[in-house]
Amino acid sequence: MTAANHRTGKGHKDENFPVASLIIRQDARAPVMAYYAFARVADDVSDSPVLAPDMKLKLLDAMGASLRGERENEPEAVALREALRQRGLSDQHAQDLLIAFRRDVTQLRYTDWDDLMDYCRYSAMPVGRYVLDVHGESRDTWPASDALCAALQVINHLQDCGKDKKALDRVYIPLPLLIAGDLTPDVLLEPQAPPALLDIVRHLAKRTDALLDQAEPLASQVADLRLAIEVAIIQRLARRLVRLLLIRDPLSDRVHLSKMETLCIAARATLSTLWQRLSGGTRAVPVGKKP
């Protein structure tokens, strides 16, 4: 049995945010997609409703071993290993992801915001760091990227809070917040969120908005124009989703963007970024140099 046997069929087009879209450089798309394919299989394993926890951990360990070259039986890990070799990149960002997926198997509750951010350190931040490394960007961009990726992760958690509880008994909303609202995790199984839960969702959405404030400089810090455009699009999509979380109930309402809204936001972000770069309104930070 390999991890690939448990793929759900979900792909990059099913994600909230662009993954290796046509916007980024063609030479960067293959290594980014190899990373995504690796992450997608690992995620499917950790979320499997039929695998026992010990088997999930065994398969995730096998993916890590194949990534290190100790085994050859996990095709997505082997493909990513080759992509990393061709680029001269470390496997650290992929190994960090496996830490998060193992945690998804063993940790179903979170104690506070810092605990959630520590999870995001492994589940989300390595993704942005990897994409930046593939593009040869300065690691000075990492703090803003980390904030953006953590925000995207929390947005996903809030959007899917009911589904995660129902399918996996997994609750990312910090438990003390629920207790303070005289709630239990079972409230996430309700068809409609009570006012106390909506207050918690809005509180977390505001904290996520603060993360997006920290991430705001990223598009201007990125030297590669096409990647800067993609970052700007993601930032604007995230802002819009946070606004929806402030006014909608994730248990009963749709907290996702339509294709038309997504295209409109993407177009505005693209034009704005092009105008800023061409007019000299923003200046990218060259690799290895300070602004």
C-alpha positions as CSV (number, residue, x, y, z in Angstrom):
1,M,0.0,0.0,0.0
2,T,1.3,3.5,-0.9
3,A,0.0,6.9,-0.1
4,A,-1.0,7.5,-3.7
5,N,-3.6,4.7,-3.3
6,H,-5.6,7.1,-1.1
7,R,-5.9,10.1,-3.5
8,T,-9.3,11.7,-3.4
9,G,-9.1,13.1,-6.9
10,K,-9.0,16.7,-5.7
11,G,-6.7,18.9,-7.7
12,H,-5.2,22.3,-7.8
13,K,-8.2,23.7,-9.6
14,D,-10.3,22.9,-6.5
15,E,-8.3,25.1,-4.2
16,N,-9.4,28.5,-2.9
17,F,-6.3,30.2,-4.2
18,P,-4.2,29.9,-7.4
19,V,-1.7,27.1,-7.5
20,A,1.0,27.4,-10.2
21,S,-1.4,29.4,-12.4
22,L,-0.5,30.4,-15.9
23,I,0.6,33.8,-14.5
24,I,3.9,32.5,-13.0
25,R,6.9,31.7,-15.1
26,Q,6.7,28.5,-17.2
27,D,10.0,27.2,-15.8
28,A,8.6,27.6,-12.2
29,R,5.4,25.8,-12.8
30,A,6.7,22.2,-12.9
31,P,8.5,22.3,-9.6
32,V,5.6,24.1,-7.9
33,M,3.2,21.5,-9.3
34,A,5.5,18.7,-8.1
35,Y,5.3,20.2,-4.6
36,Y,1.6,20.6,-4.8
37,A,1.2,17.0,-5.9
38,F,3.3,15.8,-3.0
39,A,1.2,17.9,-0.5
40,R,-2.1,16.8,-2.1
41,V,-1.3,13.1,-1.5
42,A,-0.1,13.7,2.0
43,D,-3.2,15.8,2.8
44,D,-5.5,13.0,1.4
45,V,-3.7,10.5,3.6
46,S,-4.1,12.6,6.8
47,D,-7.8,13.3,6.0
48,S,-8.7,9.8,5.0
49,P,-11.9,8.6,6.7
50,V,-11.0,4.9,6.3
51,L,-7.3,4.8,7.4
52,A,-6.4,4.1,11.0
53,P,-4.2,6.8,12.6
54,D,-1.2,4.5,12.8
55,M,-1.5,3.6,9.1
56,K,-1.7,7.3,8.2
57,L,1.5,8.0,10.1
58,K,3.2,5.0,8.5
59,L,2.3,6.3,5.0
60,L,3.4,9.8,5.8
61,D,6.7,8.5,7.1
62,A,7.1,6.5,3.9
63,M,6.6,9.7,1.9
64,G,9.3,11.4,3.9
65,A,11.7,8.4,3.3
66,S,11.0,8.5,-0.4
67,L,11.7,12.3,-0.4
68,R,15.1,11.7,1.3
69,G,15.9,8.9,-1.2
70,E,15.7,6.1,1.3
71,R,12.8,4.5,-0.6
72,E,11.3,4.7,-4.1
73,N,7.7,3.6,-3.6
74,E,6.0,6.9,-3.3
75,P,5.8,8.4,-6.8
76,E,4.9,12.0,-5.8
77,A,7.8,12.1,-3.3
78,V,10.2,10.7,-5.8
79,A,9.1,13.2,-8.4
80,L,9.5,16.1,-6.0
81,R,12.9,14.8,-5.0
82,E,14.0,15.0,-8.6
83,A,12.5,18.5,-9.1
84,L,14.5,19.6,-6.0
85,R,17.7,18.0,-7.3
86,Q,17.3,19.8,-10.6
87,R,16.9,23.1,-8.9
88,G,19.5,22.5,-6.2
89,L,16.8,23.0,-3.5
90,S,16.5,21.5,0.0
91,D,13.6,19.2,0.9
92,Q,13.1,21.1,4.1
93,H,9.9,22.8,3.0
94,A,8.3,19.5,2.0
95,Q,9.5,17.7,5.2
96,D,7.9,20.6,7.2
97,L,4.6,19.9,5.5
98,L,4.8,16.3,6.7
99,I,5.1,17.5,10.3
100,A,1.8,19.3,9.8
101,F,0.1,16.4,8.3
102,R,1.3,14.1,11.1
103,R,-0.1,16.7,13.5
104,D,-3.5,16.5,11.8
105,V,-3.5,12.8,12.6
106,T,-2.5,13.2,16.3
107,Q,-3.8,16.7,17.3
108,L,-7.6,17.4,17.0
109,R,-7.8,20.5,19.2
110,Y,-5.8,23.8,19.6
111,T,-5.2,25.7,22.8
112,D,-4.8,29.3,21.6
113,W,-3.9,31.5,18.7
114,D,-0.2,30.9,19.2
115,D,-0.8,27.1,19.0
116,L,-2.7,27.6,15.8
117,M,0.1,29.7,14.4
118,D,2.6,27.0,15.3
119,Y,0.5,24.6,13.2
120,C,0.5,27.1,10.3
121,R,4.3,27.3,10.6
122,Y,4.4,23.8,9.2
123,S,1.1,23.5,7.3
124,A,1.1,26.8,5.4
125,M,4.3,28.8,5.7
126,P,6.6,26.3,3.9
127,V,4.4,26.6,0.8
128,G,5.1,30.2,0.4
129,R,8.8,29.8,1.2
130,Y,9.1,27.0,-1.3
131,V,7.5,29.1,-4.1
132,L,9.8,32.0,-3.3
133,D,12.8,29.7,-3.3
134,V,11.9,28.3,-6.7
135,H,11.7,31.8,-8.1
136,G,15.1,32.7,-6.5
137,E,13.6,35.4,-4.3
138,S,15.3,36.9,-1.3
139,R,14.6,35.3,2.0
140,D,13.9,38.8,3.2
141,T,10.4,38.1,1.8
142,W,9.7,35.2,4.2
143,P,8.1,37.2,7.0
144,A,5.4,38.8,4.8
145,S,5.0,35.4,3.0
146,D,4.6,33.6,6.3
147,A,1.9,36.0,7.4
148,L,0.0,35.6,4.1
149,C,0.2,31.8,4.1
150,A,-1.0,31.7,7.8
151,A,-3.9,33.9,6.9
152,L,-4.9,31.6,4.0
153,Q,-4.7,28.6,6.3
154,V,-7.0,30.2,8.9
155,I,-9.4,31.3,6.2
156,N,-9.7,27.7,5.1
157,H,-10.2,26.5,8.7
158,L,-13.0,28.9,9.3
159,Q,-14.7,28.2,5.9
160,D,-14.6,24.4,6.6
161,C,-15.0,24.4,10.4
162,G,-18.3,22.5,10.2
163,K,-17.0,20.0,7.7
164,D,-13.8,19.3,9.5
165,K,-15.6,18.6,12.8
166,K,-18.2,16.4,11.1
167,A,-15.8,14.4,9.0
168,L,-12.7,14.2,11.1
169,D,-13.6,15.5,14.6
170,R,-10.9,18.1,13.9
171,V,-11.4,21.6,15.4
172,Y,-9.0,24.4,14.6
173,I,-10.9,27.0,16.5
174,P,-9.0,27.3,19.8
175,L,-10.9,25.4,22.5
176,P,-10.7,28.2,25.2
177,L,-12.6,30.5,22.8
178,L,-15.4,28.0,22.6
179,I,-15.4,27.4,26.4
180,A,-15.5,31.2,27.0
181,G,-18.6,31.4,24.8
182,D,-20.2,28.5,26.8
183,L,-19.9,26.3,23.8
184,T,-18.5,22.9,23.0
185,P,-16.9,21.7,19.8
186,D,-20.2,20.0,19.0
187,V,-21.7,23.4,18.2
188,L,-19.9,23.0,14.8
189,L,-22.3,20.2,13.9
190,E,-25.3,22.5,14.1
191,P,-27.0,23.6,10.9
192,Q,-26.6,27.2,11.9
193,A,-24.1,29.0,14.1
194,P,-25.4,30.6,17.3
195,P,-24.5,34.2,18.1
196,A,-21.6,33.2,20.4
197,L,-20.0,31.1,17.7
198,L,-20.4,33.9,15.1
199,D,-18.6,36.2,17.5
200,I,-15.7,33.8,17.7
201,V,-15.6,33.4,13.9
202,R,-15.5,37.2,13.6
203,H,-12.8,37.5,16.2
204,L,-10.6,35.1,14.3
205,A,-11.4,36.7,11.0
206,K,-10.2,40.1,12.4
207,R,-7.0,38.5,13.6
208,T,-6.6,37.0,10.1
209,D,-7.1,40.5,8.6
210,A,-4.2,41.7,10.8
211,L,-2.1,38.9,9.3
212,L,-3.0,40.2,5.9
213,D,-1.9,43.7,7.0
214,Q,1.5,42.1,7.8
215,A,1.6,40.4,4.4
216,E,0.7,43.6,2.5
217,P,4.3,44.4,1.5
218,L,5.0,41.0,-0.1
219,A,3.9,41.8,-3.7
220,S,6.2,44.8,-3.8
221,Q,9.1,42.8,-2.2
222,V,9.0,40.1,-4.8
223,A,11.4,40.8,-7.7
224,D,9.7,38.6,-10.3
225,L,6.8,40.5,-11.8
226,R,4.7,37.5,-12.7
227,L,5.0,36.1,-9.2
228,A,4.2,39.6,-7.7
229,I,1.0,39.6,-9.7
230,E,0.0,36.2,-8.4
231,V,0.8,37.3,-4.8
232,A,-1.3,40.5,-5.3
233,I,-4.2,38.4,-6.6
234,I,-4.0,36.0,-3.6
235,Q,-3.9,38.9,-1.2
236,R,-7.0,40.5,-2.6
237,L,-8.9,37.2,-2.7
238,A,-8.0,36.6,0.9
239,R,-9.2,40.1,1.9
240,R,-12.5,39.5,0.2
241,L,-13.0,36.1,2.0
242,V,-12.2,37.7,5.3
243,R,-14.9,40.2,4.7
244,L,-17.4,37.4,4.0
245,L,-16.4,35.6,7.2
246,L,-17.2,38.9,9.1
247,I,-20.8,38.9,7.8
248,R,-21.7,35.2,7.0
249,D,-22.3,32.1,8.9
250,P,-19.8,29.4,7.8
251,L,-22.2,26.6,9.0
252,S,-25.1,27.7,6.9
253,D,-23.9,30.2,4.3
254,R,-21.5,29.9,1.3
255,V,-18.2,31.6,2.3
256,H,-16.5,31.1,-1.1
257,L,-16.1,33.3,-4.1
258,S,-17.8,32.8,-7.5
259,K,-15.7,32.3,-10.6
260,M,-16.8,35.7,-11.8
261,E,-15.9,37.5,-8.6
262,T,-12.6,35.7,-8.5
263,L,-11.8,36.8,-12.1
264,C,-12.8,40.4,-11.4
265,I,-10.6,40.5,-8.3
266,A,-7.7,39.0,-10.2
267,A,-8.1,41.5,-13.0
268,R,-8.0,44.4,-10.7
269,A,-5.0,43.1,-8.8
270,T,-3.1,42.4,-12.0
271,L,-3.8,45.9,-13.4
272,S,-2.9,47.5,-10.1
273,T,0.4,45.7,-9.8
274,L,1.4,46.4,-13.4
275,W,0.6,50.1,-12.9
276,Q,2.6,50.3,-9.7
277,R,5.7,48.5,-11.3
278,L,5.6,50.4,-14.6
279,S,5.0,53.8,-12.9
280,G,7.7,53.2,-10.3
281,G,5.2,53.3,-7.5
282,T,6.8,50.2,-6.0
283,R,10.3,48.9,-6.3
284,A,11.1,45.2,-5.9
285,V,13.9,44.2,-3.5
286,P,16.7,42.5,-5.5
287,V,17.8,39.1,-4.3
288,G,20.2,39.3,-1.4
289,K,19.9,43.1,-1.1
290,K,18.1,45.4,1.3
291,P,15.7,48.0,-0.1
